[in-house]
């Protein structure tokens, strides 16, 4: 069932793909490899280019494995307004 935390995760996946110019975990070819990587704590991207540090770190926080560690949508909007 969709949740607000899942929506934050999805939003961040899109933003990180835009920041990096390629798909998350591009080097992994099977869906279960991605799940294993997330559970193991493997970062989804190897390189960011021309991305402010604060946006990169905040986006990575949004894809936390623990849904309770993800910010709420209103906090994301506030960050985008101020940065």
C-alpha positions, 0 to 999 in steps of 0.5 A, spaced: 500 500 500 502 506 498 505 511 503 507 518 504 514 515 506 514 511 499 512 517 495 518 521 498 522 515 496 520 515 489 521 523 489 528 522 491 529 517 486 527 521 480 531 527 483 537 523 484 537 520 477 536 527 474 542 529 478 546 523 476 544 523 469 543 515 469 538 510 473 539 508 480 544 502 481 545 502 473 550 497 474 545 492 477 541 488 472 536 484 477 531 487 481 533 483 487 540 485 486 537 492 488 534 490 494 540 486 496 544 493 495 539 497 499 539 492 505 547 492 505 547 500 505 550 500 498 549 507 495 545 508 489 550 512 485 557 512 484 558 519 482 554 526 482 556 532 478 554 539 478 550 538 484 550 542 491 552 538 497 546 539 501 541 537 495 545 530 494 545 529 502 538 531 503 536 526 497 540 520 499 536 521 506 530 521 502 531 514 500 533 511 507 532 504 508 528 506 514 522 510 512 522 513 519 528 517 517 526 520 511 523 527 511 516 529 510 514 532 504 513 539 507 520 539 509 522 537 502 518 543 499 522 548 504 529 546 502 527 547 495 525 554 497 531 556 501 536 553 497 
